[in-house]
């Protein structure tokens, strides 16, 4: 799990439920930048993987011959412009929901209720930002978005 005391991003922010709007915006920007860097490395690592399969019951993602641990972050519905955290999705296995609950710790750090609300109105940019913050908090190596005809599932990817 994430250690804010040693984190170069988190060290500059107040501790415990007290971000101002300006601080929260700076935190989101830092998480976006961190995700961009992580994604460049992750994309190079999985280049050429043309087949993928995720399994929420055992929190795994297989890309080609590579297998990773995952944490489901949430889903974004472009049709309804909503975000639903994975921990609140009753269609997901208990193991996936429980693993996803670690993301709620962002509330105790930032004080922003978006991390404890089951679902909210959101844009695709919001979904990307929520995922960037989750990936930061979970110390993940990257993001995988599962394409579908309906809502898009966002997965935080971890080392095997």
Residue pairs with C-beta under 8 A, 6 or more apart in sequence:
1 102
1 105
1 138
1 139
2 10
2 105
2 136
2 137
2 138
2 139
4 10
4 11
4 15
4 109
5 11
9 27
9 30
9 31
9 34
9 136
10 27
10 109
13 19
13 23
13 26
13 27
13 109
14 23
15 109
16 108
16 109
17 107
17 108
17 109
17 110
17 111
18 111
19 27
19 109
19 110
19 111
19 112
24 110
24 112
27 110
27 133
28 129
28 132
28 133
30 136
31 129
31 132
31 133
31 135
31 136
32 128
32 129
32 132
34 132
34 135
34 136
35 131
35 132
35 135
35 136
35 142
35 143
38 135
38 140
38 141
38 142
38 143
39 142
39 143
41 141
41 142
42 141
42 142
42 143
42 157
43 142
45 66
46 63
46 64
46 66
48 64
49 63
49 64
49 65
49 66
50 64
51 62
51 63
51 64
52 61
52 62
52 63
52 64
52 144
53 61
53 62
54 60
54 61
54 62
54 70
54 144
54 146
54 153
54 155
55 61
55 62
56 72
56 92
56 93
56 95
56 96
57 93
57 95
57 96
58 95
59 69
59 70
59 71
59 72
59 95
59 96
59 99
60 67
60 68
60 69
60 70
61 67
61 68
61 69
61 70
61 144
61 155
61 157
62 68
63 144
66 160
67 160
68 141
68 157
68 158
68 159
68 160
69 157
69 158
69 159
69 160
70 144
70 155
70 156
70 157
70 158
71 86
71 96
71 99
71 100
71 102
71 103
71 134
71 138
71 140
71 155
71 156
71 158
72 86
72 89
72 92
72 96
72 97
72 99
72 100
72 153
72 154
72 155
72 156
73 85
73 86
73 100
73 103
73 130
73 131
73 134
73 135
73 154
73 155
73 156
74 83
74 84
74 85
74 86
74 89
74 100
74 127
74 130
74 131
74 134
74 153
74 154
75 83
75 84
75 86
75 89
75 151
75 152
75 153
75 154
76 82
76 83
76 122
76 124
76 126
76 127
76 151
76 152
76 154
77 83
77 84
77 150
77 151
78 124
78 151
78 152
79 150
81 121
81 122
81 123
82 119
82 120
82 121
82 122
83 119
83 120
83 121
83 122
83 126
83 127
83 130
84 118
84 119
84 151
85 100
85 103
85 115
85 117
85 118
85 119
86 92
86 96
86 97
86 100
86 103
87 97
87 98
87 100
87 101
87 103
87 104
88 97
88 118
88 119
89 97
92 100
102 137
102 138
103 115
103 134
103 137
103 138
104 115
104 116
105 115
105 137
106 112
106 115
106 133
106 134
106 137
107 113
107 115
107 116
109 137
114 120
114 130
122 130
127 152
127 154
130 154
131 143
131 154
131 156
132 143
134 140
134 154
134 156
135 142
135 143
135 156
138 156
138 158
139 158
140 156
140 157
140 158
141 157
141 158
141 159
142 156
142 157
143 154
143 155
143 156
143 157
144 154
144 155
144 157
145 152
145 153
145 154
145 155
146 152
146 153
146 154
146 155
